[in-house]
Amino acid sequence: MFVSGLVSLFFFLHATGVECAFTVTTSNADVRAKENEGADLYCTHSADFGANARVEWKFRDMKGSTTNVIFDGKPTTPYAGRVTKFDNMLKFDMVTRKDNGEYYCAVSGSQMFGEVKVKLTVLVPPSVPMCRVPTSVTTARSVLLSCHDAQGSPPPTYKWYKDNNPLPEDPSKFAAFKNYTYKINTLNGNLEFPFASKMDTGDYSCEAMNDAGPAKRCAAVRMEVRDINTGGIVAGVIVALLALALLGFGLWYAHRKGYLPKKSESQPKPSVVYQPTSEFGDEEDGEFKQKSSFVV
């Protein structure tokens, strides 16, 4: 039976008017601490669990993996040397960005169980984000610009700039941007143009920001939006046709001059086996037949 903050039994007893018992609480369910500094996570429980109540701490990271922090009253190997358990507190001597996540204080005793969740956010200022901006784009094509910072904590939000001017998240709400069709996702940093036009040409940069430190912006990259080069396409087709024509003429000329083997010459000649006749006639018939005459 799991709850966030108080055990479900507490709510049941409170609703029925019975005196509350077997409670597990925290004085701060959302702890924020700077990286490389200490942090205190609080957890208290009622006396109903007994004098020998078992208290354990578990950690669930941002990806959902769970690890024991305190087990059998002692820190586990990954936390030994930097975590200390007290009666009503889990003390970190120093936290890193890997400690971001949820911590569960689980109490068991007198055949009862209770649990409380404490969220720990390690504050890390954003770094210069990695920006991907195409330099050449064709009109009426879909274009995606991306921006990401993997270091900031809590995860940064993003803002895009064009020619050093901030782009509003919803361009339809601003008269100066009503003709723009772009879409901005401030959470993942994507800037998308469903149908790029020449008015989208410009210098683009992206800024990552959170409440842990100053915002950081990547260097601007120019994106040029051009019409489809129909003249180049036509010229390419003409060149290809000319190449085919020259190839055909070359084959015809080589054949006319005899540089290529004729069809009759290219066919293999039948093999002929010469078998001389017997001097005394055909042995198969058993008869003598004159094969030639002599003149004296």
Solvent accessible surface area in square Angstrom, and as a share of the most:
residue,aa,sasa,rsa
1,M,122,0.54
2,F,145,0.60
3,V,30,0.17
4,S,84,0.54
5,G,22,0.21
6,L,37,0.18
7,V,1,0.01
8,S,38,0.25
9,L,38,0.19
10,F,42,0.18
11,F,112,0.47
12,F,127,0.53
13,L,24,0.12
14,H,123,0.55
15,A,87,0.68
16,T,75,0.44
17,G,68,0.65
18,V,82,0.47
19,E,150,0.67
20,C,51,0.31
21,A,20,0.16
22,F,38,0.16
23,T,25,0.15
24,V,0,0.00
25,T,49,0.29
26,T,31,0.18
27,S,99,0.64
28,N,66,0.34
29,A,58,0.45
30,D,77,0.40
31,V,11,0.07
32,R,111,0.40
33,A,11,0.09
34,K,121,0.51
35,E,39,0.18
36,N,97,0.50
37,E,91,0.41
38,G,41,0.39
39,A,7,0.06
40,D,44,0.23
41,L,0,0.00
42,Y,81,0.31
43,C,4,0.03
44,T,60,0.35
45,H,63,0.28
46,S,27,0.17
47,A,95,0.74
48,D,61,0.32
49,F,2,0.01
50,G,32,0.31
51,A,111,0.86
52,N,148,0.76
53,A,23,0.18
54,R,106,0.39
55,V,21,0.12
56,E,22,0.10
57,W,3,0.01
58,K,77,0.33
59,F,14,0.06
60,R,106,0.39
61,D,43,0.22
62,M,137,0.61
63,K,190,0.81
64,G,45,0.43
65,S,65,0.42
66,T,79,0.46
67,T,56,0.33
68,N,55,0.28
69,V,0,0.00
70,I,0,0.00
71,F,94,0.39
72,D,83,0.43
73,G,47,0.46
74,K,135,0.57
75,P,49,0.31
76,T,31,0.18
77,T,124,0.72
78,P,87,0.55
79,Y,12,0.05
80,A,66,0.51
81,G,79,0.76
82,R,57,0.21
83,V,7,0.04
84,T,56,0.33
85,K,59,0.25
86,F,96,0.40
87,D,131,0.68
88,N,70,0.36
89,M,33,0.15
90,L,0,0.00
91,K,73,0.31
92,F,0,0.00
93,D,82,0.42
94,M,82,0.37
95,V,0,0.00
96,T,39,0.23
97,R,88,0.32
98,K,173,0.73
99,D,4,0.02
100,N,21,0.11
101,G,5,0.05
102,E,50,0.22
103,Y,0,0.00
104,Y,34,0.13
105,C,0,0.00
106,A,13,0.10
107,V,0,0.00
108,S,37,0.24
109,G,16,0.16
110,S,68,0.44
111,Q,185,0.82
112,M,51,0.23
113,F,62,0.26
114,G,0,0.00
115,E,13,0.06
116,V,0,0.00
117,K,61,0.26
118,V,0,0.00
119,K,97,0.41
120,L,2,0.01
121,T,10,0.06
122,V,0,0.00
123,L,30,0.15
124,V,8,0.04
125,P,65,0.41
126,P,4,0.03
127,S,38,0.25
128,V,94,0.54
129,P,5,0.03
130,M,118,0.53
131,C,29,0.17
132,R,151,0.55
133,V,19,0.11
134,P,46,0.29
135,T,88,0.51
136,S,74,0.48
137,V,13,0.07
138,T,43,0.25
139,T,25,0.15
140,A,71,0.55
141,R,143,0.52
142,S,79,0.51
143,V,11,0.07
144,L,101,0.50
145,L,0,0.00
146,S,30,0.19
147,C,1,0.01
148,H,108,0.48
149,D,7,0.04
150,A,79,0.61
151,Q,87,0.38
152,G,11,0.10
153,S,6,0.04
154,P,34,0.22
155,P,100,0.63
156,P,8,0.05
157,T,53,0.31
158,Y,7,0.03
159,K,72,0.30
160,W,1,0.00
161,Y,21,0.08
162,K,21,0.09
163,D,68,0.35
164,N,112,0.58
165,N,90,0.46
166,P,73,0.46
167,L,11,0.05
168,P,22,0.14
169,E,110,0.50
170,D,56,0.29
171,P,13,0.08
172,S,84,0.54
173,K,156,0.66
174,F,105,0.44
175,A,88,0.68
176,A,86,0.66
177,F,42,0.18
178,K,138,0.59
179,N,103,0.53
180,Y,41,0.15
181,T,74,0.43
182,Y,5,0.02
183,K,125,0.53
184,I,22,0.11
185,N,65,0.33
186,T,36,0.21
187,L,139,0.69
188,N,70,0.36
189,G,0,0.00
190,N,45,0.23
191,L,0,0.00
192,E,67,0.30
193,F,2,0.01
194,P,33,0.21
195,F,139,0.58
196,A,3,0.03
197,S,41,0.26
198,K,119,0.51
199,M,83,0.37
200,D,4,0.02
201,T,30,0.18
202,G,1,0.01
203,D,50,0.26
204,Y,1,0.00
205,S,4,0.03
206,C,0,0.00
207,E,27,0.12
208,A,0,0.00
209,M,61,0.27
210,N,26,0.13
211,D,102,0.53
212,A,24,0.18
213,G,26,0.25
214,P,96,0.61
215,A,44,0.34
216,K,79,0.33
217,R,90,0.33
218,C,12,0.07
219,A,85,0.66
220,A,64,0.49
221,V,51,0.29
222,R,118,0.43
223,M,0,0.00
224,E,52,0.23
225,V,7,0.04
226,R,130,0.47
227,D,83,0.43
228,I,93,0.47
229,N,105,0.54
230,T,92,0.53
231,G,49,0.47
232,G,34,0.33
233,I,102,0.52
234,V,86,0.50
235,A,51,0.39
236,G,41,0.39
237,V,81,0.46
238,I,90,0.46
239,V,97,0.56
240,A,53,0.41
241,L,109,0.54
242,L,108,0.54
243,A,59,0.46
244,L,115,0.57
245,A,62,0.48
246,L,128,0.64
247,L,110,0.55
248,G,39,0.37
249,F,121,0.51
250,G,36,0.34
251,L,102,0.51
252,W,135,0.47
253,Y,95,0.36
254,A,20,0.16
255,H,112,0.50
256,R,167,0.61
257,K,110,0.47
258,G,51,0.49
259,Y,157,0.60
260,L,71,0.35
261,P,98,0.62
262,K,125,0.53
263,K,162,0.69
264,S,85,0.55
265,E,122,0.55
266,S,72,0.46
267,Q,105,0.47
268,P,125,0.79
269,K,187,0.79
270,P,119,0.75
271,S,109,0.70
272,V,135,0.77
273,V,136,0.78
274,Y,180,0.68
275,Q,152,0.67
276,P,92,0.58
277,T,106,0.62
278,S,38,0.25
279,E,146,0.65
280,F,151,0.63
281,G,2,0.02
282,D,58,0.30
283,E,141,0.63
284,E,159,0.71
285,D,82,0.43
286,G,70,0.67
287,E,110,0.49
288,F,146,0.61
289,K,95,0.40
290,Q,126,0.56
291,K,114,0.48
292,S,71,0.46
293,S,87,0.56
294,F,181,0.75
295,V,143,0.82
296,V,191,1.10
